[in-house]
Amino acid sequence: MRNTLTAALAAAALVSVPALASAQESLRVAGNFSQNTKQVAIEQAFFDSLGENAGVELEMNYNPMDVVGVKAPDALRLLRSGAFDVMSVQIGMASRDDPFFEGIDLIGVATDMDSLHTVVDAYRDAFDTRLQEKFNAKALTLWPFGPQVFYCNEPIETLADLDGMKVRSFTPSMSAMLESLGATPVTLQFSEVYPALQRGVVTCGVTSPTSGNTGNWPEVTTHQLPLSVSGSVQGHFINLDTWNSFSAEEQAALEEEFKSLEDQLWELAVSANGDAVACNTGADSCSDHTKFDMELVEITDDDRAKIKEIAETVVLPIWKETCNNVDPSCSETWNETAGAAAGLTIN
C-alpha cells in the first residue's frame, strides 16, 4: 500500500509541474475514472470552465484518476497530503480510512434516488465536519452514480443464485451483504472490473446501469438484475489549505458553481439509468446508450424485502461495531441524521 501511495504522490508531482510557471491559482484535480464517460464529460466540462464561470483566476490541471495512477481507496490520504487540490472520491472505497463516511450510503438503507437524496442531505453537515477534522478537506459535492445493480455472466433469477459466486464489491457494507447471501465479495475499483469479468476472476459485478453500459460490462456479462442496493455516493473534495487560499467572495462563487455540478450529476443519476437498462437489454426504447443484448431479470418482491432485511440485521449492526470502535458516538450521530431521514435506528 505504501508503494501505491508513493507512486500516486509521484504522479501528482509530475502532473503539477506545468502549474509552477503560472501566477494564477493552480488546481490539481483528480477526476473520476475515464470509463465513466457520461460523468467525466460533465465533470471535465465543469472544470474547464470553472474559473471563468466563478470569476476566479484559475489554472486547471484536470486528469481522470486512472490516467494518473490513483487508486480510489487512497483518495482521502492523497487529499490530506496535498498531492491533489481537488479529487473525485468514491466514498465507499475511501471509507476504509474512516468507516464514518460510509454511513452516507450503507447498503439497503436508501435504494431509490429520492430516498437517497434525503439521506445524503441529512448526513451532509456531519460528513463535512468529519472530513475537515480528520482529512483537512472539504466536501463541495455529494452525488450518486445511480442505482447499484447486478451484472452477471452466468444465469441468475434471484439473489439466492449469488450463493457460491464471486461478486465484485467496492464498499464494506456491500461485502457484508454479499457474504450474507453466500457470495464471496472481491473488492475491485471500477477500472479493474471489466477484465475481472472477462477472465473469470468474478462472476458478477455491482455498478449503476449507466456506468456498466459506458464501461462496456455487457460485453462480458449476460444477465442484468436491476435490483438497486445503494447509490454509490461520490464527492468532489478540496484540500482545506487550498480552499482557505481563496477569499470569502471567491469561496462563495466556487461553492455556487460546485452546487451546479452536483445538481447536474444528481439529474444524470435519476434520468439516465432507465435508458441504460433498456440499452443493456436490447430494448427498442434504447436511445442514449450503447445497445447490447443482456437478459433482463425480473425483480421479485422477496428480493426487495431481502435487501431491507439484510440492511437491518447485517449491515447496520456490523457498521455500528466498526464505526463505534473508531468513534463511540458514531451510531448516535447516524441515528440523528441519516437514520432519521431513512426511518431506521441502529440499536
N, C-alpha and C positions, 0 to 999 in steps of 0.2 A: 504493500500500500504506500510505503514511503517513497519507493521508486516511482510509482504512478503519480503521486502528488508533486514530486520533484520535476518530473517530465512536464507536467502541466504548468508548473511555475516557469520553467524554461521556455515553453511555448508562448506563455503570456508575455514574457520579456521580449521575445523576438517580435511578437505581434505589435508591441507598443513602441518599438524603435522609431517609426516614422513620426510619431506624435511629439518626439522630443524637440523637433525643429520648429514647432509652432508655439506662438504665444497664446493661442486660443486654449480654452479648457478642453482637454482631451479626454474622451471617454473610451475605455477599452471594454468592449461589450462581447460577451459570450452568449450567443443566441441559442435557439432551440436546435434540435437535431435536423440536419438538412433534409432527411427523408420526409419530415412532416411539412410537405411543400405548401399546403394552404396556410398553416400557421406562420411559417417562415416568410411567406410572401407578405403577409400583413405586418409582421414584426420588422422585416428589413426595410420596407417602405416607411414605416414609422420612424425608425432610427435615422434613415437617410434624410428625412425632412424635419427631425425633432428640433434642431437648433433654429431653423427658420420659423417654424410654427410657434415655438415658445419665445422667440425673440431673445435667445441666449446664444452667445458666441461659442460654438462647439466644433471640435474636430472629432469626427466619429470614426472609430475603428471597430467595425462590426464583423464578426465571423460566427457561423454556427459552431456549437461546442465540439462536434465531432471533427470539424475541419482543423481545429487547433489542439485536438487530442485530449480534451477534457472529459473525464468520467463523471457522470451525473451524481454519484454519491459524494464526490469531493467538493461540490459547489459551495457549501457554506464555509468550509475552511479556506477555499480559494478567495472568497469574498473577504473574509476576516483578514487574510494575509495582505490584501490589497493587490493581488495578482491581476484581478479584473475590477473595474469600477462598477459594472452592471452585469448581472447574469440572469439568464432564464433558468429557473430552478425547478426540477422535478421533485416536489416536496416529499413525496413518499420515499423516494430513494435517498434523498439527503437527510431524512429524519433518523437515520442510524446514528447521527451525531447528537440528536436530542429527540426522543420519542414524542415530546410535547407537540411538535409540528405536525405529526401525522394525525393529530386529533381533529384537524380541519376536514379530513376526508377518509374516515375509517370505513372499512368495507361494510356494506349493508345498512349504514346509518341513513344516508340520503342518496337514493339511487335514481331519482329523476332530477332534471336540471333546475326546476323551480325550487324544490326542497333543498337542493344543494346550495343554491344561491342564498337562501335564508340562513343556512348553517354557516356558510363562509362569512357572511356579513356579521353574524353573531360572534364569531371567533376572531374576527379580523384584528380588533384592538389588542386583545391578549396575545395574539400571534405576533403582531408587530412589536409590542413591548418586549417580548421574549427574544425576538430576533435582534433587536437593538442591544439588549443587555448581554447576550451571550455571543453574538457573532458580529457585532459592530456593523450591522447592516439594517437597512430599512426596506419594508415592503412597499413597492409602488404599484404593483398589480397583483391580483389573485384571481385566477380564472381556470376553468376546466377544459380538458380536451373533449369531453363529452362522455356519454355512457360507455362504461368499460364492459366489453362483451367478449365472447369466446370465439376464437378461430381454431379449428381442429383439422388435422389431416387424416383422421380416422372417423368413421361414422359415430355420431352421438345422437341421442334422442332427449336425454335429460341430464341433470347434474350428476346423477348416480353413475353415469357412464364414464365419468372422470376418474373413478376409482381405479388405482393402479397405473394411471398415466402420469407422465412428466409434463408439467404445465409451466409456462413462463409466468413468473411473478415479478413485481417490482416494488412492493411495499411489504412491511412486516405483517400488517393485518390481512393482506391478500394471501400471504403464505399461510397464515393461521387458518383462513377459510379453506384453502386448498387441502391442507392436511386434514381438516375435519371431514372433508369429502373423500378421503382416502387417496388423494393425488399426492405426487411429490413435486413441491414447488422448486423451480430453478430460477434464481434471480438473474435477470438479464436486462441491460438497458436497451432502449428501442433499436438502436443500430445493430445490435447483436442478434435480434430475434429472427430475421429472415433466414440467415444461414443456419441458425439452430433448428428451425423448422425444416429447412431443406435437407439437412444432414441427419435428421432424426434425433438430435440432442433433446428436443422436446416434441411432444405430440400435439400440444395445443398452446395457444398464447392468448393473453388478455390485452386488449387495447380498445380504442374507440373505432367505430366503423370508418370514420374519415381517415384516421391515422393508418389503420390497416390497409385501406384502399390505396392511399398515396404511397405507402411503403410496400405495395405490391404483395402483401401477405396472401391474397387469394391465388397467387401463382403457386404457392407451396402448401395450401390448405384446401379442404374440400367442403367442410361443414361450418356454417355460421349459426351459433346460438346467441341471438341478440338480447340476452338477459343481462340487464345492467346491474353491476355490483358496486360501482362507485363512479367518480367523475374524473379521476386523475388530475387533481388540482395542481396547477403550476403557479409560479410567481415570477415577476421581474423585481429583483432586489438590487439595491445600490449600496456600496460601501459608505458607511457614515462619514468617514473623513472626506470622501468625495462630495457627498451631499452637503456637508457643512461648509464646503468651499464656495457654495453658491449663496448669493444674497437672499433675503427673505422673499423679495419680489421674484427672483429667478426660481426659487423653490416653488412658489405658488404657481407660476406659469408651467413649470415642469410637471407638477402634480396634476394640473388640469389636462395636459397632453397625455400623461400616462393613464388617467381615468378614461380618456377616449380610447386608448389602446385596449384597456381592459374591457370596455363595452363591446368593442369590435370582436374580441376573442370569445366573449360570452355568446354573442349573437351567432358566431360560427358554430360554437358547440351546440347551440339549440337548433339551428336551422339546417345544418349540413348533413347530420347523421342519418336522417331518414333516406335521403337520396343516396348516401354511401351504402346503406344496407341494400337498397334496391339495385344499385350498380354491382355490388359484390355478388348478388344472387341472380344477376341477369334479367331483372325485371324490365318490362317495356318502358316504365316510367323513368328509368335512369337518364339523367340529363347532365350532371355536372361532375361526374367522377368517371374513372375508367371502368368499363363494363367487363365483368367476369361471369363465371357460371357456378358459383358455390351453391350448395344445397341449403336452403333456409330451414332451420329447425324451429318448430313451433314452441313458444314458451308456455309452460304449464303453470297453473296456479300453485301446484305443490312446490315447484322450483322457486317461485317468488316467495312463498312462505318460508322455504328452507333458508334462503339468504337472510331474511329477517331473523329467523331463529338463530342462525349462526352468529349474526351480529350481537344479539343479546346474550347468548350463552357461551360464546367462544371469544369473539373479537374484543368486546368491551372488557371482560374480566382480564384477559391477557394484557391488553393495553394498560389497564389500570395498574396492574402489578409492575409492569415495565416502567411506566412513566412515574408512578409514585416512588419508585426506588431512586429516581433522579430528583424529583421534587414532590415532597409529601402532599402538597396542595394541588397537584396536577389534576386528579379526577374531580376534585371540588370545583376548580376553575372550569373544567369542561362541562360539568353539570349545569353551572350557572350561565353558560354561553351556548355552545354548540348543542349540548344535550337538551337544554330548554327549548331551543329552536326546533329540534327534531322530535321532541316529545319523549325523550329517553333519559333514564337516570342510571348512572353506574352506582350500584350499592356497595 
